[in-house]
Amino acid sequence: MAETLTIGALRRQMAVALAAAGVETPDLDARVLLAQALGCAPGDLLLRADALVPPEAAEAARMLVDRRAAGEPVARIRGRREFWSLDLHLSPDTLVPRPDTETLVEAALAERPDRTAPLLILDLGTGTGAILAALLVELANATGIAVDRSEGAALTARDNFARNGLAGRAHVMVGDWGSALAGGFDLVVSNPPYITASAMLDLPAEVRLHDPHLALEAGADGLVAYRAIATDLPRLLRPGGVAVLELGARQEPAVAELVAAAGLEMAGPARRDLSGIPRALVARRR
Protein backbone atom coordinates (compact mmCIF):
# COMPACT_ATOMS: atom_id res chain seq x y z
CA MET A 1 0.00 0.00 0.00
CA ALA A 2 1.60 3.26 -1.14
CA GLU A 3 2.30 5.85 1.52
CA THR A 4 0.80 8.63 -0.63
CA LEU A 5 -2.66 7.06 -0.95
CA THR A 6 -5.69 9.04 0.07
CA ILE A 7 -8.00 7.67 2.74
CA GLY A 8 -10.61 6.82 0.13
CA ALA A 9 -8.13 5.01 -2.11
CA LEU A 10 -6.62 3.09 0.77
CA ARG A 11 -10.05 2.02 1.98
CA ARG A 12 -10.91 0.66 -1.46
CA GLN A 13 -7.57 -1.11 -1.69
CA MET A 14 -8.11 -2.72 1.70
CA ALA A 15 -11.59 -3.90 0.68
CA VAL A 16 -10.21 -5.52 -2.48
CA ALA A 17 -7.56 -7.35 -0.45
CA LEU A 18 -10.11 -8.61 2.06
CA ALA A 19 -12.50 -9.74 -0.67
CA ALA A 20 -9.67 -11.68 -2.31
CA ALA A 21 -9.05 -13.39 1.03
CA GLY A 22 -12.67 -14.53 1.18
CA VAL A 23 -13.85 -12.17 3.92
CA GLU A 24 -17.66 -11.97 3.82
CA THR A 25 -17.97 -8.23 4.52
CA PRO A 26 -14.86 -6.68 2.96
CA ASP A 27 -16.17 -3.12 2.61
CA LEU A 28 -17.44 -2.92 6.18
CA ASP A 29 -14.32 -4.53 7.63
CA ALA A 30 -12.08 -2.23 5.61
CA ARG A 31 -13.86 0.85 6.97
CA VAL A 32 -13.64 -0.34 10.56
CA LEU A 33 -9.99 -1.36 10.33
CA LEU A 34 -8.89 1.81 8.54
CA ALA A 35 -10.65 3.89 11.17
CA GLN A 36 -8.78 1.88 13.80
CA ALA A 37 -5.47 2.63 12.12
CA LEU A 38 -6.28 6.33 11.81
CA GLY A 39 -7.72 6.64 15.32
CA CYS A 40 -11.06 8.01 14.12
CA ALA A 41 -14.67 6.88 13.82
CA PRO A 42 -15.63 4.88 10.70
CA GLY A 43 -18.13 7.57 9.79
CA ASP A 44 -15.33 10.13 9.54
CA LEU A 45 -13.69 8.35 6.61
CA LEU A 46 -16.12 9.75 4.05
CA LEU A 47 -15.54 13.29 5.27
CA ARG A 48 -11.77 12.81 5.00
CA ALA A 49 -11.72 10.67 1.85
CA ASP A 50 -9.35 13.02 -0.03
CA ALA A 51 -6.86 13.42 2.81
CA LEU A 52 -3.51 11.66 2.50
CA VAL A 53 -2.78 8.77 4.84
CA PRO A 54 0.32 9.25 7.03
CA PRO A 55 2.97 6.56 6.40
CA GLU A 56 2.70 5.10 9.90
CA ALA A 57 -1.10 4.81 9.62
CA ALA A 58 -0.79 3.15 6.21
CA GLU A 59 1.58 0.56 7.69
CA ALA A 60 -0.76 -0.01 10.62
CA ALA A 61 -3.67 -0.49 8.21
CA ARG A 62 -1.67 -3.04 6.21
CA MET A 63 -0.96 -5.06 9.33
CA LEU A 64 -4.63 -5.01 10.33
CA VAL A 65 -5.67 -6.20 6.88
CA ASP A 66 -3.16 -9.05 7.09
CA ARG A 67 -4.62 -10.15 10.43
CA ARG A 68 -8.18 -10.02 9.12
CA ALA A 69 -7.25 -11.86 5.92
CA ALA A 70 -5.72 -14.60 8.09
CA GLY A 71 -9.10 -15.12 9.76
CA GLU A 72 -8.85 -13.06 12.95
CA PRO A 73 -12.25 -11.48 13.74
CA VAL A 74 -12.55 -7.70 13.54
CA ALA A 75 -13.62 -7.50 17.19
CA ARG A 76 -10.47 -9.37 18.26
CA ILE A 77 -8.31 -7.08 16.18
CA ARG A 78 -9.95 -4.01 17.69
CA GLY A 79 -10.00 -5.53 21.17
CA ARG A 80 -13.54 -4.36 21.77
CA ARG A 81 -17.16 -5.01 20.82
CA GLU A 82 -20.41 -3.11 21.23
CA PHE A 83 -23.22 -4.89 23.06
CA TRP A 84 -26.52 -3.28 24.02
CA SER A 85 -24.90 0.09 23.05
CA LEU A 86 -22.13 -0.52 25.60
CA ASP A 87 -18.45 -0.45 24.66
CA LEU A 88 -16.92 -3.66 26.00
CA HIS A 89 -13.26 -4.57 25.90
CA LEU A 90 -12.21 -8.13 25.11
CA SER A 91 -9.42 -10.36 26.35
CA PRO A 92 -8.16 -13.81 25.32
CA ASP A 93 -10.24 -15.24 28.19
CA THR A 94 -13.60 -13.88 26.96
CA LEU A 95 -15.97 -14.67 24.16
CA VAL A 96 -16.87 -11.93 21.72
CA PRO A 97 -20.42 -10.87 22.79
CA ARG A 98 -22.85 -11.72 20.01
CA PRO A 99 -26.15 -10.13 19.00
CA ASP A 100 -27.99 -13.40 19.77
CA THR A 101 -27.20 -12.88 23.45
CA GLU A 102 -29.18 -9.63 23.47
CA THR A 103 -32.22 -11.95 23.27
CA LEU A 104 -31.32 -13.07 26.78
CA VAL A 105 -31.31 -9.47 28.02
CA GLU A 106 -34.68 -8.83 26.36
CA ALA A 107 -36.19 -11.91 28.00
CA ALA A 108 -34.88 -10.93 31.43
CA LEU A 109 -36.22 -7.38 31.14
CA ALA A 110 -39.62 -8.70 30.06
CA GLU A 111 -39.78 -10.66 33.32
CA ARG A 112 -38.89 -7.58 35.37
CA PRO A 113 -40.95 -4.72 33.85
CA ASP A 114 -40.53 -2.48 36.92
CA ARG A 115 -37.27 -0.79 35.94
CA THR A 116 -36.99 0.88 39.37
CA ALA A 117 -37.12 -2.28 41.51
CA PRO A 118 -34.08 -2.90 43.78
CA LEU A 119 -33.21 -6.28 42.28
CA LEU A 120 -30.25 -8.53 43.05
CA ILE A 121 -28.91 -10.17 39.87
CA LEU A 122 -26.46 -13.04 39.41
CA ASP A 123 -24.59 -13.54 36.12
CA LEU A 124 -22.99 -16.98 35.88
CA GLY A 125 -20.12 -17.29 33.39
CA THR A 126 -20.02 -13.55 32.90
CA GLY A 127 -17.15 -13.32 30.38
CA THR A 128 -16.92 -9.66 29.38
CA GLY A 129 -19.76 -8.81 31.80
CA ALA A 130 -22.00 -8.00 28.83
CA ILE A 131 -25.28 -9.43 30.12
CA LEU A 132 -25.05 -8.01 33.63
CA ALA A 133 -23.85 -4.63 32.35
CA ALA A 134 -26.81 -4.38 29.96
CA LEU A 135 -29.27 -5.27 32.73
CA LEU A 136 -27.78 -2.80 35.20
CA VAL A 137 -28.01 -0.01 32.62
CA GLU A 138 -31.73 -0.74 32.18
CA LEU A 139 -32.53 -1.46 35.86
CA ALA A 140 -31.41 1.67 37.66
CA ASN A 141 -31.69 0.33 41.23
CA ALA A 142 -30.40 -3.17 40.63
CA THR A 143 -27.08 -4.55 41.80
CA GLY A 144 -25.35 -7.68 40.63
CA ILE A 145 -22.70 -10.33 41.14
CA ALA A 146 -20.75 -11.61 38.15
CA VAL A 147 -19.05 -15.01 38.42
CA ASP A 148 -16.58 -16.65 36.04
CA ARG A 149 -14.32 -19.67 36.33
CA SER A 150 -11.57 -17.78 34.50
CA GLU A 151 -9.63 -15.20 36.49
CA GLY A 152 -8.74 -13.41 33.27
CA ALA A 153 -12.40 -13.14 32.27
CA ALA A 154 -13.35 -11.90 35.74
CA LEU A 155 -10.72 -9.15 35.52
CA THR A 156 -11.99 -8.17 32.07
CA ALA A 157 -15.57 -7.98 33.34
CA ARG A 158 -14.50 -5.86 36.30
CA ASP A 159 -12.76 -3.43 33.99
CA ASN A 160 -15.77 -3.25 31.68
CA PHE A 161 -18.10 -2.45 34.55
CA ALA A 162 -15.77 0.37 35.58
CA ARG A 163 -15.51 1.74 32.02
CA ASN A 164 -19.28 1.90 31.78
CA GLY A 165 -19.86 3.54 35.15
CA LEU A 166 -21.19 0.41 36.85
CA ALA A 167 -18.35 -0.46 39.23
CA GLY A 168 -20.36 0.48 42.32
CA ARG A 169 -23.24 -1.82 41.39
CA ALA A 170 -21.43 -4.84 39.99
CA HIS A 171 -19.23 -7.16 42.04
CA VAL A 172 -17.03 -9.77 40.37
CA MET A 173 -15.76 -13.07 41.73
CA VAL A 174 -13.96 -16.15 40.44
CA GLY A 175 -15.89 -19.34 41.12
CA ASP A 176 -17.38 -22.56 39.85
CA TRP A 177 -20.80 -21.35 38.72
CA GLY A 178 -22.96 -20.61 41.78
CA SER A 179 -21.47 -23.16 44.17
CA ALA A 180 -19.97 -20.56 46.53
CA LEU A 181 -23.11 -18.42 46.81
CA ALA A 182 -25.91 -18.75 49.33
CA GLY A 183 -28.79 -17.35 47.28
CA GLY A 184 -31.44 -14.67 47.57
CA PHE A 185 -31.25 -13.54 43.94
CA ASP A 186 -34.22 -12.05 42.11
CA LEU A 187 -32.74 -12.85 38.73
CA VAL A 188 -30.12 -15.36 37.59
CA VAL A 189 -28.81 -15.10 34.03
CA SER A 190 -26.25 -17.18 32.19
CA ASN A 191 -24.77 -17.77 28.76
CA PRO A 192 -22.87 -20.97 29.59
CA PRO A 193 -20.75 -23.16 27.32
CA TYR A 194 -23.02 -25.38 25.23
CA ILE A 195 -20.98 -26.72 22.32
CA THR A 196 -20.44 -30.49 22.28
CA ALA A 197 -16.89 -31.77 22.16
CA SER A 198 -17.43 -33.26 18.69
CA ALA A 199 -19.01 -30.07 17.32
CA MET A 200 -15.99 -27.99 18.35
CA LEU A 201 -14.19 -29.20 15.22
CA ASP A 202 -17.01 -27.90 13.01
CA LEU A 203 -17.05 -24.36 14.40
CA PRO A 204 -16.01 -21.55 12.06
CA ALA A 205 -12.28 -20.89 12.28
CA GLU A 206 -12.93 -17.37 13.59
CA VAL A 207 -14.57 -18.92 16.65
CA ARG A 208 -12.55 -22.12 17.00
CA LEU A 209 -9.17 -20.43 16.77
CA HIS A 210 -9.86 -17.17 18.60
CA ASP A 211 -12.51 -17.75 21.29
CA PRO A 212 -11.52 -19.50 24.55
CA HIS A 213 -12.51 -23.16 24.52
CA LEU A 214 -13.35 -23.00 28.23
CA ALA A 215 -16.26 -20.71 27.35
CA LEU A 216 -17.43 -22.88 24.43
CA GLU A 217 -17.13 -26.60 25.12
CA ALA A 218 -19.57 -28.38 27.43
CA GLY A 219 -18.80 -32.08 27.25
CA ALA A 220 -20.09 -34.89 25.08
CA ASP A 221 -23.72 -33.71 25.06
CA GLY A 222 -23.25 -29.96 25.54
CA LEU A 223 -25.16 -29.99 28.84
CA VAL A 224 -22.43 -30.13 31.49
CA ALA A 225 -22.79 -26.47 32.48
CA TYR A 226 -26.59 -26.58 32.41
CA ARG A 227 -26.59 -29.51 34.85
CA ALA A 228 -24.42 -27.61 37.32
CA ILE A 229 -26.49 -24.44 37.02
CA ALA A 230 -29.88 -26.20 37.21
CA THR A 231 -28.86 -28.00 40.39
CA ASP A 232 -28.04 -24.70 42.09
CA LEU A 233 -30.99 -22.61 40.85
CA PRO A 234 -33.48 -23.59 43.60
CA ARG A 235 -30.95 -22.43 46.20
CA LEU A 236 -29.81 -19.33 44.35
CA LEU A 237 -33.24 -17.93 43.51
CA ARG A 238 -35.50 -16.41 46.09
CA PRO A 239 -39.18 -17.52 45.93
CA GLY A 240 -40.62 -15.98 42.80
CA GLY A 241 -37.15 -15.42 41.36
CA VAL A 242 -36.46 -15.90 37.67
CA ALA A 243 -33.67 -17.64 35.75
CA VAL A 244 -32.90 -16.88 32.11
CA LEU A 245 -30.50 -19.22 30.30
CA GLU A 246 -29.10 -18.87 26.80
CA LEU A 247 -29.54 -21.97 24.64
CA GLY A 248 -27.71 -23.48 21.74
CA ALA A 249 -29.62 -24.66 18.68
CA ARG A 250 -32.00 -27.56 19.40
CA GLN A 251 -31.19 -27.57 23.13
CA GLU A 252 -34.49 -26.27 24.48
CA PRO A 253 -36.10 -29.67 25.32
CA ALA A 254 -33.05 -31.04 27.13
CA VAL A 255 -32.34 -27.90 29.14
CA ALA A 256 -36.01 -27.41 30.01
CA GLU A 257 -36.07 -30.98 31.32
CA LEU A 258 -33.03 -30.33 33.53
CA VAL A 259 -34.47 -27.12 34.93
CA ALA A 260 -37.90 -28.66 35.53
CA ALA A 261 -36.31 -31.64 37.28
CA ALA A 262 -34.66 -29.18 39.66
CA GLY A 263 -38.13 -27.94 40.64
CA LEU A 264 -38.47 -24.76 38.60
CA GLU A 265 -41.48 -23.84 36.49
CA MET A 266 -41.13 -22.95 32.81
CA ALA A 267 -42.49 -19.52 31.91
CA GLY A 268 -43.34 -20.72 28.40
CA PRO A 269 -41.45 -21.48 25.20
CA ALA A 270 -37.95 -20.07 24.91
CA ARG A 271 -37.67 -16.59 23.44
CA ARG A 272 -36.42 -16.74 19.85
CA ASP A 273 -33.55 -14.72 18.43
CA LEU A 274 -33.67 -12.81 15.14
CA SER A 275 -32.91 -16.03 13.24
CA GLY A 276 -35.89 -17.77 14.81
CA ILE A 277 -33.79 -20.05 17.03
CA PRO A 278 -35.10 -20.64 20.58
CA ARG A 279 -32.40 -18.72 22.45
CA ALA A 280 -33.51 -17.67 25.96
CA LEU A 281 -35.18 -20.14 28.33
CA VAL A 282 -37.08 -18.53 31.23
CA ALA A 283 -37.93 -20.43 34.42
CA ARG A 284 -39.28 -19.37 37.83
CA ARG A 285 -38.92 -20.64 41.36
CA ARG A 286 -42.40 -21.26 42.68
C-alpha positions in Angstrom: 0.0 0.0 0.0 1.6 3.3 -1.1 2.3 5.8 1.5 0.8 8.6 -0.6 -2.7 7.1 -0.9 -5.7 9.0 0.1 -8.0 7.7 2.7 -10.6 6.8 0.1 -8.1 5.0 -2.1 -6.6 3.1 0.8 -10.0 2.0 2.0 -10.9 0.7 -1.5 -7.6 -1.1 -1.7 -8.1 -2.7 1.7 -11.6 -3.9 0.7 -10.2 -5.5 -2.5 -7.6 -7.3 -0.4 -10.1 -8.6 2.1 -12.5 -9.7 -0.7 -9.7 -11.7 -2.3 -9.0 -13.4 1.0 -12.7 -14.5 1.2 -13.9 -12.2 3.9 -17.7 -12.0 3.8 -18.0 -8.2 4.5 -14.9 -6.7 3.0 -16.2 -3.1 2.6 -17.4 -2.9 6.2 -14.3 -4.5 7.6 -12.1 -2.2 5.6 -13.9 0.8 7.0 -13.6 -0.3 10.6 -10.0 -1.4 10.3 -8.9 1.8 8.5 -10.7 3.9 11.2 -8.8 1.9 13.8 -5.5 2.6 12.1 -6.3 6.3 11.8 -7.7 6.6 15.3 -11.1 8.0 14.1 -14.7 6.9 13.8 -15.6 4.9 10.7 -18.1 7.6 9.8 -15.3 10.1 9.5 -13.7 8.3 6.6 -16.1 9.7 4.0 -15.5 13.3 5.3 -11.8 12.8 5.0 -11.7 10.7 1.9 -9.4 13.0 0.0 -6.9 13.4 2.8 -3.5 11.7 2.5 -2.8 8.8 4.8 0.3 9.3 7.0 3.0 6.6 6.4 2.7 5.1 9.9 -1.1 4.8 9.6 -0.8 3.2 6.2 1.6 0.6 7.7 -0.8 0.0 10.6 -3.7 -0.5 8.2 -1.7 -3.0 6.2 -1.0 -5.1 9.3 -4.6 -5.0 10.3 -5.7 -6.2 6.9 -3.2 -9.1 7.1 -4.6 -10.1 10.4 -8.2 -10.0 9.1 -7.2 -11.9 5.9 -5.7 -14.6 8.1 -9.1 -15.1 9.8 -8.8 -13.1 12.9 -12.3 -11.5 13.7 -12.6 -7.7 13.5 -13.6 -7.5 17.2 -10.5 -9.4 18.3 -8.3 -7.1 16.2 -10.0 -4.0 17.7 -10.0 -5.5 21.2 -13.5 -4.4 21.8 -17.2 -5.0 20.8 -20.4 -3.1 21.2 -23.2 -4.9 23.1 -26.5 -3.3 24.0 -24.9 0.1 23.0 -22.1 -0.5 25.6 -18.4 -0.4 24.7 -16.9 -3.7 26.0 -13.3 -4.6 25.9 -12.2 -8.1 25.1 -9.4 -10.4 26.4 -8.2 -13.8 25.3 -10.2 -15.2 28.2 -13.6 -13.9 27.0 -16.0 -14.7 24.2 -16.9 -11.9 21.7 -20.4 -10.9 22.8 -22.8 -11.7 20.0 -26.2 -10.1 19.0 -28.0 -13.4 19.8 -27.2 -12.9 23.4 -29.2 -9.6 23.5 -32.2 -11.9 23.3 -31.3 -13.1 26.8 -31.3 -9.5 28.0 -34.7 -8.8 26.4 -36.2 -11.9 28.0 -34.9 -10.9 31.4 -36.2 -7.4 31.1 -39.6 -8.7 30.1 -39.8 -10.7 33.3 -38.9 -7.6 35.4 -41.0 -4.7 33.8 -40.5 -2.5 36.9 -37.3 -0.8 35.9 -37.0 0.9 39.4 -37.1 -2.3 41.5 -34.1 -2.9 43.8 -33.2 -6.3 42.3 -30.3 -8.5 43.1 -28.9 -10.2 39.9 -26.5 -13.0 39.4 -24.6 -13.5 36.1 -23.0 -17.0 35.9 -20.1 -17.3 33.4 -20.0 -13.5 32.9 -17.2 -13.3 30.4 -16.9 -9.7 29.4 -19.8 -8.8 31.8 -22.0 -8.0 28.8 -25.3 -9.4 30.1 -25.0 -8.0 33.6 -23.9 -4.6 32.4 -26.8 -4.4 30.0 -29.3 -5.3 32.7 -27.8 -2.8 35.2 -28.0 0.0 32.6 -31.7 -0.7 32.2 -32.5 -1.5 35.9 -31.4 1.7 37.7 -31.7 0.3 41.2 -30.4 -3.2 40.6 -27.1 -4.5 41.8 -25.4 -7.7 40.6 -22.7 -10.3 41.1 -20.7 -11.6 38.1 -19.0 -15.0 38.4 -16.6 -16.7 36.0 -14.3 -19.7 36.3 -11.6 -17.8 34.5 -9.6 -15.2 36.5 -8.7 -13.4 33.3 -12.4 -13.1 32.3 -13.3 -11.9 35.7 -10.7 -9.1 35.5 -12.0 -8.2 32.1 -15.6 -8.0 33.3 -14.5 -5.9 36.3 -12.8 -3.4 34.0 -15.8 -3.3 31.7 -18.1 -2.4 34.6 -15.8 0.4 35.6 -15.5 1.7 32.0 -19.3 1.9 31.8 -19.9 3.5 35.1 -21.2 0.4 36.8 -18.3 -0.5 39.2 -20.4 0.5 42.3 -23.2 -1.8 41.4 -21.4 -4.8 40.0 -19.2 -7.2 42.0 -17.0 -9.8 40.4 -15.8 -13.1 41.7 -14.0 -16.2 40.4 -15.9 -19.3 41.1 -17.4 -22.6 39.8 -20.8 -21.3 38.7 -23.0 -20.6 41.8 -21.5 -23.2 44.2 -20.0 -20.6 46.5 -23.1 -18.4 46.8 -25.9 -18.8 49.3 -28.8 -17.3 47.3 -31.4 -14.7 47.6 -31.3 -13.5 43.9 -34.2 -12.0 42.1 -32.7 -12.8 38.7 -30.1 -15.4 37.6 -28.8 -15.1 34.0 -26.3 -17.2 32.2 -24.8 -17.8 28.8 -22.9 -21.0 29.6 -20.7 -23.2 27.3 -23.0 -25.4 25.2 -21.0 -26.7 22.3 -20.4 -30.5 22.3 -16.9 -31.8 22.2 -17.4 -33.3 18.7 -19.0 -30.1 17.3 -16.0 -28.0 18.3 -14.2 -29.2 15.2 -17.0 -27.9 13.0 -17.0 -24.4 14.4 -16.0 -21.5 12.1 -12.3 -20.9 12.3 -12.9 -17.4 13.6 -14.6 -18.9 16.7 -12.5 -22.1 17.0 -9.2 -20.4 16.8 -9.9 -17.2 18.6 -12.5 -17.8 21.3 -11.5 -19.5 24.6 -12.5 -23.2 24.5 -13.3 -23.0 28.2 -16.3 -20.7 27.3 -17.4 -22.9 24.4 -17.1 -26.6 25.1 -19.6 -28.4 27.4 -18.8 -32.1 27.2 -20.1 -34.9 25.1 -23.7 -33.7 25.1 -23.3 -30.0 25.5 -25.2 -30.0 28.8 -22.4 -30.1 31.5 -22.8 -26.5 32.5 -26.6 -26.6 32.4 -26.6 -29.5 34.8 -24.4 -27.6 37.3 -26.5 -24.4 37.0 -29.9 -26.2 37.2 -28.9 -28.0 40.4 -28.0 -24.7 42.1 -31.0 -22.6 40.9 -33.5 -23.6 43.6 -30.9 -22.4 46.2 -29.8 -19.3 44.3 -33.2 -17.9 43.5 -35.5 -16.4 46.1 -39.2 -17.5 45.9 -40.6 -16.0 42.8 -37.2 -15.4 41.4 -36.5 -15.9 37.7 -33.7 -17.6 35.8 -32.9 -16.9 32.1 -30.5 -19.2 30.3 -29.1 -18.9 26.8 -29.5 -22.0 24.6 -27.7 -23.5 21.7 -29.6 -24.7 18.7 -32.0 -27.6 19.4 -31.2 -27.6 23.1 -34.5 -26.3 24.5 -36.1 -29.7 25.3 -33.0 -31.0 27.1 -32.3 -27.9 29.1 -36.0 -27.4 30.0 -36.1 -31.0 31.3 -33.0 -30.3 33.5 -34.5 -27.1 34.9 -37.9 -28.7 35.5 -36.3 -31.6 37.3 -34.7 -29.2 39.7 -38.1 -27.9 40.6 -38.5 -24.8 38.6 -41.5 -23.8 36.5 -41.1 -23.0 32.8 -42.5 -19.5 31.9 -43.3 -20.7 28.4 -41.5 -21.5 25.2 -37.9 -20.1 24.9 -37.7 -16.6 23.4 -36.4 -16.7 19.9 -33.6 -14.7 18.4 -33.7 -12.8 15.1 -32.9 -16.0 13.2 -35.9 -17.8 14.8 -33.8 -20.1 17.0 -35.1 -20.6 20.6 -32.4 -18.7 22.4 -33.5 -17.7 26.0 -35.2 -20.1 28.3 -37.1 -18.5 31.2 -37.9 -20.4 34.4 -39.3 -19.4 37.8 -38.9 -20.6 41.4 -42.4 -21.3 42.7 
